[in-house]
Amino acid sequence: MGGTRNLRGCHILRELTATRAVDHVGGLVRTLLHAPRTRKRSIAAATLGALALVGSLLVATPAQALNDTGTGGVFTPATGRILDTAKGTGGFSTPMEAGKYRTIQVTGLAGVPDDGTVGAVSLNATVGTAPGNGTLFGRPDADTSRTSMLIYNGNTGEYVSNTATVAVGADGTIQIMAETSARVILDVQGYYTANTDGTAAGGFVPVAGKRFIDTRSGLGAPKATIAPGKSVDIQVTGANDVPAGASGAVVNLIAINSTSSDGNLTPYATGSTKPLNSLHYTPSATTSIQAQVALSADGKMTIANSSSTINLVIDLQGYFTAAGQTGAVFTPGTGRAYDSRATGNTILGKNETRSIQVAGTAGVPVMGSGITAVVLTLIVSHGGSDGRAAVWADGTAKPDTTSINFQADEIRTNTVTVPLGANGKISLNNVADATNYVIDVQGWYADPLAPSLTCGSIYEDGSRFDALPDSLTCTATARAATSTGEQLSINGDDGKSVPLSASGPTTTSLVINPTLGTNIIDAYRLSADGTPISSNIITVGFGRWTDSTLESYPADGASMHHDEVELAAIPSDEGFLPDNAKTTFTLSMSPDMSSPIWQSDASDGTATVPADLLAQQQDYFWTASVTGSTTGSPESSLTSPIFSVHVDDSIDSETSFESEMQVMIGGGSVTKSTKVINKSSTKNYKKWTKKIGACYATQNGDTCSVTTSSSKTQDIQTAYGLSKGAVAAQLSISVSESTSYSTTMTSKPMKKGQRYFCSPVGTLYKYKIQKTVYTAGKYTYPTSGWLYTFNPYKNQIACKVG
């Protein structure tokens, strides 16, 4: 049976302190936010409408409802108007009736095919002339749950727009419903195919949030406002992490409008005909609207403006691939993933960042299923002040992007496409006074080639248990092979590999003996030569947190400046600290910790020693004591060994602990360690692919001699920043060793045309390289694919007839 790998990592300083964690938030909010616009109806009416809307938002949506898109589909840009209830487009010439669904034809219109290949449609929905606030909902049919498309208001003459993706029913229609009477306009941005392997144009690739256009500063576009009737051409590919040939992009358009009139933006592929699509922005405010935009052959989009003079900011959320390149495929779904007003949750405080579980909730697949990103409706419920929010993958650096802008006491929505953290969570940062947020699911993207991986319903990725089970049965499934020789490998070299079927999915299971600590179970889809194509990983931990040992940070015996001695206690991977854990640090000048000179207040895991207590060129000794309790357990404690720190102001402060902590607090990434893991060796391995001599029989009965006289220096594969020497040292071999071969080997009698060839003999090493990376208050453990090196024995070769 294969054994899991035991990962000695750490869960350090889960949030540090809230105030320091947000100190890096810059002045962008002061620039983007303006004075509240003039309301065009009474406050009383607005309040009544808002109260009615709160009731609708609190209605729970079903956990999951999928249409028949199966494994999901790729995106194809298309454009056209399929509904305008004021002009008869789509068969309706009267406003929506409150609370009643209307069936809207989608396929066969606006470039959407009517051949059964459409699984979902991407729409720009616009609502106006409503008597009060409300929600626009969409669904594929009456048997499927609805999804929130947008929140609208009842301000006279004002329109609200948002992007929404809705599953298409079997008859090629969707159904929409508004909570009040309203004019509704639906413009097609594109559609998703019902089923594909992701190699057609339109597979999705998420990016980690990137601001690439800002007309206020001249970033990516001229430094100038965009007047009514004017447009700006934007180069998207070739930079911004978007490759040439990409067929489309997912962007968040932020219109900064200081005028008293509203307007609209129309994004489209540069050089094509400008469509009717209108993304409405509000007067005297900043409006965020997501769009899925086709790109021209040279990778450009055009943003046309009307009605008002604005500045424009664009944040990139992802792109759609060119034909032949693999990207993630989309599956529509519905459900409420989060509501800060729900029982057990709390309102988000000013500048608070909150981690929110999305994978495994509201019908979204769990991590390990191949999921790469989710499409969410982000709803602000009564902003505590003018403000904004950002959403990004939990455990990664906070990008300089905005997901939604809002004003005080406003209810507003925007669609957000965001990758998930390794833990299946997103991070949500509120830059406003205390504000409530609601998050609904529109669907998700998944790698179509990644194998699914499960070790049972309770052993989900990131879970941890006190008791160690005798075994885990883990099952991996991969889609049909796309080329000859592909394999499905479960748990690497310690497990097994099976060939992939070309006609359908392949499933294999492995019984694993887990160990205390974090166990990593992986499934790889491999090419014929063993190169990883895609993978999924599940991490499951076993053991009590009090079984951990506390390790020092900085390293035991490190030198630091007297005014930068910040201490942290890191739990080893045999356990983890509970959420309510508090750490107290004690400092002494004695190695046995007698006569302490300082003790910290209880903290979340770090404390700074007062500089006036410390003398130059002096060793100090310290310990950390952690107290806390897990659910249903009494309070327990854990005490570290005795560590030391040396005070020396002559060291380079740039390498000090404090400077590193500032990078971590500011949202950057710090690589704590890089090491070889999962290493295994096969001795007396014959490297037949490295032929070092050969000869051929010209007739039956011939013998053939091979003479070798050569040498070989170690060829160490490296990744993730390790040098060849570091890899060799961790494998206990020499990177510079030169091995010689000097011998003659003669074959037995052979048949005509047979080949007699020889190879070196030695030890084959198989290994992976893993980083321990600290980013935004959390640890991740990125790992390379399998790497190999061969260490031949001196003057040892093997020969055979082939």
VOGU-3710 file (C-alpha; in Angstrom, 3 decimals, decimal comma):
1> mggtrnlrgc> 0,000/0,000/0,000  1,187/3,500/-0,701  1,770/5,855/2,195  0,849/9,510/2,132  3,495/12,158/2,382  3,778/13,883/5,722  4,106/17,611/5,110  5,884/19,493/7,865  4,550/22,962/7,302  3,037/25,607/9,473
11> hilreltatr> -0,084/27,611/10,069  1,418/30,881/11,255  -0,268/34,021/12,465  -3,669/33,403/10,924  -4,651/37,021/10,543  -1,926/38,846/12,511  -3,797/41,957/13,627  -6,651/43,501/11,700  -5,335/47,035/11,866  -1,856/46,194/10,614
21> avdhvgglvr> -3,223/43,911/7,937  -4,996/46,779/6,263  -2,402/49,515/6,757  -1,338/49,050/3,163  -4,741/50,026/1,753  -3,897/53,125/-0,229  -5,690/56,288/-1,158  -7,526/54,837/-4,122  -10,826/54,865/-2,280  -10,488/58,594/-1,686
31> tllhaprtrk> -10,061/59,126/-5,413  -12,809/56,795/-6,593  -15,534/57,856/-4,233  -17,489/61,033/-4,679  -20,236/62,881/-2,840  -23,564/60,983/-2,873  -25,629/61,792/-5,952  -28,895/63,669/-5,659  -31,773/61,279/-5,054  -34,729/61,857/-7,359
41> rsiaaatlga> -37,412/60,498/-5,057  -38,229/60,756/-1,390  -36,126/59,164/1,324  -39,295/57,583/2,732  -40,068/55,873/-0,566  -36,492/54,692/-0,897  -36,551/53,289/2,631  -39,783/51,378/2,057  -38,425/49,927/-1,170  -35,188/48,913/0,520
51> lalvgsllva> -37,044/47,194/3,341  -39,041/45,192/0,820  -35,844/44,174/-0,947  -34,209/43,027/2,278  -37,016/40,522/2,652  -36,366/39,069/-0,791  -32,625/38,867/-0,215  -33,128/36,835/2,937  -35,097/34,141/1,125  -32,885/31,074/1,027
61> tpaqalndtg> -32,074/29,594/-2,373  -31,725/25,837/-2,902  -28,318/24,305/-2,400  -27,825/23,353/-6,016  -29,646/23,266/-9,314  -27,837/22,467/-12,524  -29,084/22,297/-16,065  -27,932/19,714/-18,575  -24,510/21,168/-19,360  -22,803/18,048/-18,029
71> tggvftpatg> -19,099/18,737/-17,709  -19,493/22,336/-18,800  -18,715/24,265/-21,940  -16,520/26,935/-23,489  -17,412/30,549/-24,203  -18,219/31,900/-27,652  -18,644/35,673/-28,016  -21,904/36,813/-29,593  -23,838/40,055/-29,488  -27,345/41,327/-29,954
81> rildtakgtg> -30,449/42,503/-28,115  -33,013/39,798/-27,337  -35,364/41,762/-25,068  -36,539/45,330/-24,564  -39,903/45,501/-22,863  -40,333/49,135/-23,968  -39,871/48,476/-27,672  -41,348/45,037/-28,306  -37,978/43,339/-28,787  -38,333/39,735/-27,702
91> gfstpmeagk> -42,103/39,765/-28,069  -42,956/42,013/-25,109  -43,906/45,677/-25,321  -45,096/46,233/-21,735  -43,139/46,511/-18,478  -42,447/43,386/-16,443  -45,266/42,508/-14,073  -44,149/42,308/-10,463  -43,397/38,761/-9,360  -44,305/37,105/-12,678
101> yrtiqvtgla> -41,911/35,167/-14,914  -41,626/35,758/-18,644  -40,131/33,238/-21,060  -37,475/34,750/-23,353  -36,189/33,055/-26,509  -32,373/32,889/-26,577  -31,220/30,357/-29,169  -31,554/31,334/-32,789  -31,118/35,011/-31,914  -28,167/37,431/-31,544
111> gvpddgtvga> -25,677/34,919/-32,905  -26,641/32,159/-30,437  -27,054/28,881/-32,371  -30,250/26,842/-32,316  -28,688/23,402/-32,665  -28,773/22,047/-29,116  -25,166/22,999/-28,359  -25,898/25,908/-26,004  -25,713/25,315/-22,258  -25,796/28,854/-20,857
121> vslnatvgta> -25,986/32,445/-22,045  -23,989/35,449/-20,845  -26,241/38,494/-20,665  -25,984/42,151/-19,922  -29,205/42,883/-18,020  -30,432/46,463/-17,652  -33,421/47,517/-15,527  -35,061/50,962/-15,278  -38,310/52,916/-14,745  -39,092/50,857/-11,656
131> pgngtlfgrp> -41,255/52,262/-8,825  -38,884/50,924/-6,177  -35,922/48,688/-5,401  -36,042/45,072/-6,459  -34,171/42,049/-7,763  -34,153/40,626/-11,288  -33,993/36,824/-11,255  -33,242/34,334/-14,025  -33,639/30,585/-14,503  -33,616/28,091/-17,405
141> dadtsrtsml> -37,074/26,715/-16,681  -39,738/26,373/-13,998  -38,128/23,220/-12,613  -34,769/24,861/-11,891  -33,877/27,285/-9,123  -33,427/30,951/-9,921  -30,247/33,004/-9,728  -29,911/36,706/-8,856  -29,105/38,707/-11,981  -29,023/42,198/-10,481
151> iyngntgeyv> -30,415/44,553/-7,857  -32,091/47,657/-9,239  -33,394/50,883/-7,702  -36,385/53,124/-8,267  -34,571/56,397/-8,863  -36,503/58,294/-11,527  -34,867/58,030/-14,949  -32,030/55,884/-13,676  -31,025/52,516/-15,160  -28,919/49,767/-13,559
161> sntatvavga> -26,868/47,173/-15,486  -25,096/43,946/-14,567  -23,682/40,887/-16,279  -25,352/37,571/-15,491  -24,898/34,028/-16,786  -28,068/31,936/-16,928  -28,483/28,292/-17,918  -30,559/27,850/-21,070  -33,508/25,483/-20,980  -33,864/22,464/-23,259
171> dgtiqimaet> -36,186/24,496/-25,501  -33,621/27,279/-25,970  -35,309/29,773/-23,629  -34,737/31,358/-20,240  -37,226/32,765/-17,745  -36,839/36,103/-15,943  -38,782/37,771/-13,140  -38,606/41,254/-11,582  -39,906/42,007/-8,113  -41,579/45,198/-9,312
181> sarvildvqg> -42,902/46,624/-12,518  -39,844/47,554/-14,602  -38,392/47,970/-18,065  -35,911/45,177/-18,736  -33,328/45,050/-21,524  -31,290/41,901/-22,212  -28,198/42,052/-24,433  -26,240/38,916/-25,310  -22,492/38,965/-24,610  -21,935/35,353/-25,635
191> yytantdgta> -22,895/31,784/-24,864  -21,388/28,620/-23,402  -21,493/25,342/-25,254  -23,271/22,436/-23,622  -20,278/20,104/-23,526  -16,620/20,246/-24,575  -13,160/19,126/-23,559  -11,998/22,742/-23,276  -9,648/22,664/-26,248  -11,921/24,751/-28,481
201> aggfvpvagk> -11,664/28,520/-28,408  -13,280/29,910/-25,276  -11,812/27,840/-22,470  -11,441/30,125/-19,448  -8,187/31,015/-17,717  -8,573/33,057/-14,502  -5,979/35,650/-13,534  -5,163/36,872/-10,062  -6,859/40,249/-10,490  -4,949/42,947/-12,349
211> rfidtrsglg> -5,646/46,644/-12,975  -4,416/47,416/-16,475  -6,345/50,550/-17,504  -6,745/53,825/-15,600  -7,384/56,998/-17,598  -6,716/59,133/-14,530  -3,033/58,166/-14,463  -2,495/57,120/-18,084  -2,118/53,427/-17,194  -2,619/51,471/-20,427
221> apkatiapgk> -4,575/54,296/-22,089  -4,277/58,046/-22,672  -4,417/60,166/-19,526  -7,701/61,875/-20,349  -11,394/61,680/-19,627  -13,688/60,038/-22,171  -16,279/62,478/-23,490  -19,797/61,562/-24,649  -19,737/59,849/-28,033  -16,027/59,048/-27,769
231> svdiqvtgan> -14,300/55,690/-27,343  -10,945/54,265/-26,343  -9,147/51,255/-27,864  -7,543/48,910/-25,350  -4,734/46,441/-26,066  -5,430/43,346/-23,964  -3,231/40,547/-25,314  0,530/40,515/-25,385  0,678/41,818/-21,821  -1,475/41,628/-18,720
241> dvpagasgav> -0,844/37,833/-18,560  -3,109/37,399/-21,623  -1,457/35,559/-24,536  -1,816/36,501/-28,182  -4,786/34,801/-29,803  -7,066/34,952/-26,766  -10,661/35,075/-27,991  -12,128/37,216/-25,226  -11,606/38,730/-21,785  -13,560/39,062/-18,550
251> vnliainsts> -13,128/42,586/-17,188  -14,601/44,807/-14,521  -15,364/48,225/-16,020  -15,328/51,039/-13,458  -16,919/54,279/-14,669  -15,950/57,267/-12,504  -18,651/59,859/-13,153  -18,605/63,247/-11,429  -21,398/64,716/-13,566  -25,093/64,852/-12,671
261> sdgnltpyat> -26,181/62,731/-15,641  -25,966/58,989/-16,135  -24,644/57,196/-19,215  -23,584/53,870/-20,615  -20,529/51,979/-21,833  -20,457/49,618/-24,801  -17,505/47,204/-24,980  -16,812/45,283/-28,201  -14,015/43,816/-30,318  -12,029/46,593/-31,958
271> gstkplnslh> -12,808/46,911/-35,647  -16,187/45,202/-35,418  -19,584/46,891/-35,623  -20,588/48,614/-32,406  -23,479/46,621/-30,877  -26,497/47,931/-28,984  -25,181/46,586/-25,680  -25,419/49,213/-22,950  -23,802/49,001/-19,528  -25,388/51,803/-17,535
281> ytpsattsiq> -23,483/53,847/-14,969  -24,996/56,243/-12,436  -24,659/60,015/-12,006  -22,249/61,552/-9,508  -20,892/58,160/-8,512  -18,507/55,346/-9,328  -20,089/52,271/-10,928  -18,534/48,803/-11,388  -19,906/46,533/-14,117  -18,398/43,232/-15,235
291> aqvalsadgk> -18,319/42,446/-18,951  -17,281/39,500/-21,111  -15,819/41,055/-24,217  -14,705/39,560/-27,523  -11,227/40,558/-28,686  -10,135/41,451/-32,195  -7,597/39,340/-34,071  -4,841/41,584/-32,715  -6,161/41,326/-29,153  -7,956/44,644/-28,720
301> mtiansssti> -11,280/45,789/-27,321  -13,011/49,138/-27,754  -14,967/50,857/-24,958  -17,487/53,402/-26,274  -18,992/56,011/-23,931  -22,227/58,009/-24,124  -24,030/60,802/-22,248  -21,451/61,822/-19,623  -17,769/62,626/-19,356  -16,038/59,953/-17,283
311> nlvidlqgyf> -12,739/58,438/-16,265  -12,415/54,724/-16,877  -10,674/52,035/-14,827  -10,523/48,415/-16,018  -9,573/45,395/-13,891  -8,818/42,066/-15,579  -10,413/38,910/-14,122  -9,512/36,363/-16,798  -9,500/35,541/-20,486  -10,870/32,998/-22,938
321> taagqtgavf> -8,399/30,883/-24,892  -7,775/30,601/-28,596  -8,691/27,419/-30,437  -6,454/24,487/-29,594  -5,482/25,810/-26,168  -7,000/24,207/-23,109  -8,966/26,329/-20,687  -11,534/25,734/-17,990  -15,145/25,063/-18,937  -18,233/26,635/-17,373
331> tpgtgrayds> -21,114/24,961/-15,578  -24,050/27,147/-14,478  -25,514/26,739/-11,011  -27,562/28,560/-8,422  -27,434/28,998/-4,681  -26,537/31,393/-1,907  -22,941/30,935/-0,797  -22,845/33,602/1,925  -24,952/36,171/3,750  -23,299/38,252/6,464
341> ratgntilgk> -26,754/38,892/7,963  -27,534/35,201/8,441  -27,525/33,608/11,882  -23,980/33,056/13,103  -22,455/35,652/10,776  -21,664/39,293/11,446  -21,527/42,508/9,473  -18,130/43,283/7,920  -16,352/46,062/9,762  -14,493/48,949/8,210
351> netrsiqvag> -11,411/47,697/6,318  -12,127/44,145/7,436  -11,026/41,214/5,269  -13,053/38,033/5,684  -12,384/34,536/4,320  -15,542/32,972/2,892  -15,962/29,303/1,991  -17,359/28,845/-1,512  -16,216/25,405/-2,694  -18,566/22,769/-1,323
361> tagvpvmgsg> -21,360/25,285/-0,653  -24,436/26,274/-2,696  -23,856/23,435/-5,135  -20,287/24,477/-5,963  -17,978/21,426/-6,260  -15,383/20,794/-3,577  -11,686/21,411/-4,111  -10,141/18,381/-5,738  -12,860/18,306/-8,393  -10,886/20,395/-10,886
371> itavvltliv> -12,677/23,658/-10,051  -10,566/26,720/-10,861  -12,850/29,761/-10,474  -16,397/30,769/-9,591  -18,810/33,322/-11,019  -20,606/35,142/-8,206  -23,231/37,826/-7,799  -21,754/40,144/-5,174  -24,527/42,079/-3,399  -23,947/45,049/-1,107
381> shggsdgraa> -26,835/45,373/1,325  -26,958/48,961/2,626  -23,418/50,269/2,509  -22,408/51,765/5,829  -20,846/54,632/3,876  -19,629/55,355/0,391  -17,121/52,600/-0,296  -15,964/49,648/-2,294  -15,042/46,013/-1,920  -12,479/43,674/-3,429
391> vwadgtakpd> -12,691/39,909/-3,878  -9,754/37,583/-4,605  -8,505/34,030/-4,032  -8,034/33,407/-0,328  -4,435/32,835/0,712  -2,999/34,924/-2,124  -1,840/38,513/-2,246  -4,580/41,144/-2,347  -4,653/42,672/-5,841  -5,046/46,389/-6,488
401> ttsinfqade> -8,507/45,902/-7,962  -12,118/46,737/-7,138  -15,025/44,303/-7,399  -17,874/46,680/-6,575  -18,424/50,363/-5,751  -21,379/51,648/-3,749  -22,766/54,583/-1,829  -24,067/54,948/1,720  -27,251/52,955/2,445  -27,274/51,662/-1,131
411> irtntvtvpl> -28,086/48,171/-2,340  -25,988/47,300/-5,385  -24,774/44,231/-7,286  -21,956/43,263/-9,586  -20,863/39,963/-11,091  -17,395/38,787/-10,055  -15,327/36,005/-11,630  -12,669/34,966/-9,154  -10,275/32,032/-8,679  -10,575/30,078/-5,431
421> gangkislnn> -7,824/29,691/-2,881  -6,343/26,261/-2,232  -8,785/26,011/0,697  -11,810/26,678/-1,517  -12,303/30,165/-0,116  -12,384/33,726/-1,379  -11,267/36,803/0,541  -13,660/39,772/0,749  -12,311/43,156/1,827  -14,750/45,934/2,829
431> vadatnyvid> -13,432/49,481/2,396  -16,362/51,317/4,001  -18,074/51,661/7,320  -19,725/48,446/8,541  -21,529/46,870/5,558  -23,433/43,648/4,905  -22,692/41,458/1,889  -24,603/38,667/0,160  -22,985/36,290/-2,340  -24,987/34,201/-4,828
441> vqgwyadpla> -23,576/31,629/-7,243  -24,005/31,890/-11,006  -21,691/28,979/-11,852  -18,095/27,833/-11,891  -15,190/27,015/-14,154  -13,350/23,694/-13,967  -10,332/22,194/-15,689  -11,885/19,669/-18,096  -8,816/17,434/-18,064  -8,080/17,466/-14,334
451> psltcgsiye> -8,883/14,191/-12,587  -11,436/14,309/-9,811  -10,240/13,034/-6,451  -12,143/11,997/-3,347  -11,210/10,146/-0,179  -14,753/9,875/1,169  -17,449/12,364/2,047  -15,909/13,542/5,329  -12,268/13,739/4,273  -12,523/16,951/2,288
461> dgsrfdalpd> -9,587/19,058/1,236  -8,292/21,059/4,203  -10,176/19,052/6,836  -8,534/17,865/10,039  -9,438/15,237/12,601  -8,172/14,340/16,076  -8,277/10,594/15,497  -6,045/8,822/12,992  -7,990/6,290/10,892  -6,463/2,962/9,947
471> sltctatara> -6,787/3,726/6,245  -8,277/5,993/3,602  -9,743/4,789/0,332  -9,137/7,450/-2,287  -10,643/7,363/-5,768  -9,552/9,301/-8,842  -11,439/9,639/-12,121  -10,191/11,216/-15,352  -11,876/11,913/-18,655  -11,025/9,935/-21,769
481> atstgeqlsi> -7,488/10,145/-23,128  -6,857/12,885/-25,665  -3,591/11,341/-26,906  -1,905/7,941/-26,930  -0,251/6,698/-23,755  -1,894/9,015/-21,197  -2,116/7,690/-17,649  -3,956/8,397/-14,418  -1,659/8,364/-11,387  -2,965/8,430/-7,837
491> ngddgksvpl> -0,653/9,377/-4,992  2,450/9,609/-7,120  5,222/7,049/-6,960  3,891/5,623/-3,704  0,621/4,644/-5,349  -0,232/3,399/-8,802  -0,801/4,492/-12,373  -3,306/3,125/-14,858  -3,665/3,820/-18,587  -6,481/6,162/-19,602
501> sasgptttsl> -9,207/4,759/-21,790  -9,733/6,505/-25,118  -13,463/5,731/-25,122  -14,607/7,010/-21,738  -13,669/7,966/-18,159  -11,132/5,933/-16,190  -11,457/5,385/-12,446  -8,921/3,935/-10,032  -8,828/3,615/-6,241  -6,031/3,298/-3,726
511> vinptlgtni> -6,058/2,343/-0,041  -3,725/4,714/1,809  -2,259/4,438/5,284  -2,395/7,985/6,711  0,020/9,414/9,247  -0,218/12,064/11,928  0,058/15,532/10,485  -0,946/16,791/7,065  -1,355/14,047/4,493  -1,178/15,012/0,823
521> idayrlsadg> -3,049/12,812/-1,630  -2,642/13,682/-5,294  -4,004/12,535/-8,627  -2,176/13,356/-11,858  -3,125/13,088/-15,487  0,166/12,217/-17,194  1,278/12,273/-20,798  2,918/9,228/-22,338  6,367/10,393/-21,191  5,185/11,015/-17,618
531> tpissniitv> 4,820/14,778/-17,883  1,933/16,079/-15,713  -0,933/17,526/-17,764  -3,210/18,438/-14,860  -3,709/17,384/-11,285  -5,771/17,593/-8,133  -4,586/17,472/-4,563  -6,378/16,833/-1,277  -4,745/17,635/2,067  -6,181/16,028/5,201
541> gfgrwtdstl> -4,721/16,442/8,680  -4,840/14,106/11,664  -3,852/14,786/15,241  -4,675/17,139/18,141  -3,283/20,634/18,162  -1,631/19,972/21,512  0,431/17,254/19,818  2,218/19,981/17,882  5,563/21,441/18,745  6,021/25,185/18,546
551> esypadgasm> 8,861/26,255/16,298  10,598/29,611/16,469  10,283/32,456/14,074  12,784/33,981/13,522  15,009/30,919/13,490  16,519/29,882/16,775  19,716/31,883/17,327  18,974/34,503/14,654  20,478/38,005/14,897  18,134/40,997/14,835
561> hhdevelaai> 18,125/44,747/15,339  17,207/45,780/18,873  14,160/47,711/17,632  12,942/44,902/15,352  12,772/41,889/17,668  9,370/40,492/16,774  8,688/36,937/17,927  6,300/34,355/16,536  5,477/30,780/17,475  4,748/28,469/14,560
571> psdegflpdn> 3,004/25,140/15,153  4,578/22,155/13,463  2,371/20,134/11,186  1,427/17,447/13,705  -1,486/19,636/14,706  -2,953/23,075/14,287  -3,934/25,923/16,537  -7,638/26,526/17,262  -9,224/29,772/16,119  -9,384/31,123/19,687
581> akttftlsms> -5,716/30,410/20,436  -3,801/33,129/22,272  -0,028/33,215/22,651  2,033/34,703/25,477  5,774/35,285/25,029  8,340/35,340/27,857  11,879/36,766/27,535  14,887/36,157/29,759  18,652/36,714/29,753  19,173/33,244/31,250
591> pdmsspiwqs> 19,267/30,038/29,164  17,069/28,328/31,784  14,484/31,152/31,551  14,991/32,138/35,198  14,275/35,775/36,173  12,216/36,809/33,096  12,663/40,443/32,075  9,493/40,720/29,936  6,214/38,968/29,214  3,842/39,929/26,426
601> dasdgtatvp> 0,097/40,280/26,525  -1,843/37,388/25,032  -1,859/37,824/21,233  -2,792/36,039/18,036  0,704/34,644/17,606  3,232/37,464/17,389  4,644/40,085/19,722  7,328/42,799/19,559  9,843/43,031/22,376  10,200/46,626/23,728
611> adllaqqqdy> 13,413/48,018/22,242  14,498/49,718/25,467  14,843/46,314/27,179  17,486/45,089/24,763  21,256/45,640/24,767  23,729/45,333/21,901  25,652/42,076/21,292  23,546/40,243/23,861  21,856/36,834/23,668  18,279/36,590/24,906
621> fwtasvtgst> 16,137/33,525/25,493  12,408/33,177/25,003  9,471/30,805/25,078  5,902/30,922/23,789  2,859/29,475/25,522  -0,397/28,953/23,603  -3,792/28,446/25,222  -7,028/27,635/23,437  -9,807/25,141/22,964  -11,487/23,329/20,112
631> tgspesslts> -15,241/22,863/19,877  -16,530/20,855/22,805  -13,105/20,579/24,450  -11,763/22,248/27,618  -9,025/24,856/27,329  -5,595/23,358/26,757  -2,093/24,763/26,480  1,077/24,174/24,517  4,525/25,540/25,409  7,484/25,888/23,083
641> pifsvhvdds> 11,073/24,848/23,740  13,504/27,583/24,817  14,731/29,627/21,829  17,395/32,305/21,587  17,815/35,552/19,679  20,972/37,664/19,347  20,728/41,471/19,266  23,090/43,034/16,740  22,368/46,324/14,974  25,197/45,792/12,495
651> idsetsfese> 23,234/43,273/10,420  21,444/44,236/7,206  17,990/45,354/8,245  16,605/44,367/4,854  16,999/40,737/5,850  15,552/41,187/9,318  12,405/39,555/10,557  10,534/42,840/10,794  11,062/43,711/7,128  9,868/40,276/6,154
661> mqvmigggsv> 6,816/40,567/8,377  5,950/43,898/6,780  5,925/42,254/3,375  3,664/39,531/4,730  1,290/41,971/6,390  1,199/44,126/3,299  -0,167/41,252/1,266  2,994/40,096/-0,496  4,381/36,589/-0,635  7,334/35,278/1,322
671> tkstkvinks> 8,908/31,918/0,513  9,791/30,414/3,881  11,489/27,291/2,571  12,070/25,248/-0,553  12,830/21,564/-0,264  12,897/18,234/-2,046  9,979/16,020/-1,048  8,558/12,602/-2,038  12,015/11,466/-3,017  12,476/7,830/-3,913
681> stknykkwtk> 15,307/5,903/-5,550  15,617/2,798/-7,682  19,060/1,197/-7,425  20,703/-0,813/-10,212  18,440/0,961/-12,665  19,296/0,412/-16,327  18,837/3,678/-18,242  18,027/2,121/-21,630  16,867/5,472/-22,987  20,443/6,763/-22,544
691> kigacyatqn> 22,165/4,538/-25,101  25,957/4,718/-24,817  26,916/2,246/-27,551  25,356/-0,075/-30,156  26,147/-2,378/-33,071  24,173/-4,558/-35,487  24,358/-8,133/-36,782  24,801/-8,236/-40,559  23,917/-11,925/-40,835  22,654/-14,759/-38,679
701> gdtcsvttss> 25,151/-15,974/-36,089  27,067/-12,722/-35,870  28,422/-11,553/-32,576  28,793/-7,873/-31,910  31,086/-5,927/-29,583  30,382/-2,548/-27,991  33,285/-0,505/-26,642  32,475/2,419/-24,392  34,867/5,057/-23,204  33,028/8,143/-22,071
711> sktqdiqtay> 31,964/10,070/-19,004  28,796/11,729/-17,747  28,197/14,581/-15,308  25,081/14,669/-13,203  22,102/16,362/-14,876  19,878/17,538/-12,029  16,428/18,877/-12,888  15,431/21,878/-10,817  12,277/23,874/-10,160  10,825/26,369/-7,705
721> glskgavaaq> 14,098/28,202/-7,153  16,331/25,390/-5,873  19,797/25,237/-7,354  21,164/22,017/-8,776  23,560/21,811/-5,872  20,746/22,133/-3,350  18,762/19,382/-5,053  21,788/17,106/-5,225  22,562/17,715/-1,561  19,007/16,805/-0,539
731> lsisvsests> 19,238/13,642/-2,640  22,667/12,833/-1,097  24,483/12,820/-4,435  27,099/15,056/-6,027  25,964/17,463/-8,715  29,440/17,666/-10,204  30,363/13,987/-10,111  31,778/12,777/-13,428  31,246/9,076/-13,996  33,386/7,221/-16,546
741> ysttmtskpm> 32,673/4,118/-18,653  35,590/2,223/-20,151  34,867/-1,355/-21,146  34,131/-3,676/-24,065  31,054/-5,948/-24,123  30,435/-8,725/-26,685  27,057/-10,184/-27,535  25,968/-13,765/-27,966  25,238/-14,895/-31,565  22,397/-12,789/-33,014
751> kkgqryfcsp> 20,011/-12,895/-35,939  20,585/-10,650/-38,947  19,453/-7,073/-38,254  19,380/-7,443/-34,482  20,881/-4,620/-32,459  23,193/-5,008/-29,492  23,207/-1,890/-27,332  24,348/-0,836/-23,894  23,186/1,605/-21,229  24,574/2,922/-17,962
761> vgtlykykiq> 23,566/1,366/-14,655  22,970/3,445/-11,528  20,379/4,930/-9,215  17,314/6,699/-10,601  15,931/9,399/-8,282  12,335/10,567/-8,511  11,319/13,611/-6,496  9,251/16,758/-6,254  10,213/20,220/-5,036  7,911/22,046/-2,673
771> ktvytagkyt> 7,781/25,630/-1,463  6,341/26,825/1,805  4,908/30,233/0,935  3,354/32,709/3,335  0,875/35,068/1,653  -1,638/37,414/3,241  -1,775/35,646/6,567  -1,879/32,061/5,288  0,491/29,312/4,223  0,349/27,473/0,910
781> yptsgwlytf> 2,556/24,661/-0,329  2,988/24,852/-4,136  4,604/21,701/-5,452  6,336/20,900/-8,735  5,490/17,902/-10,855  7,672/14,790/-10,802  11,356/15,411/-11,530  14,077/12,852/-12,217  17,832/12,487/-12,098  20,030/9,494/-12,807
791> npyknqiack> 23,288/8,814/-10,961  25,307/6,227/-12,943  27,789/3,865/-11,336  31,410/4,117/-12,457  32,392/1,574/-15,151  29,070/-0,253/-14,884  26,973/-0,749/-17,990  24,279/-3,184/-19,087  23,844/-4,543/-22,601  21,049/-6,405/-24,369
801> vg> 19,881/-7,560/-27,760  16,977/-5,498/-29,115
//
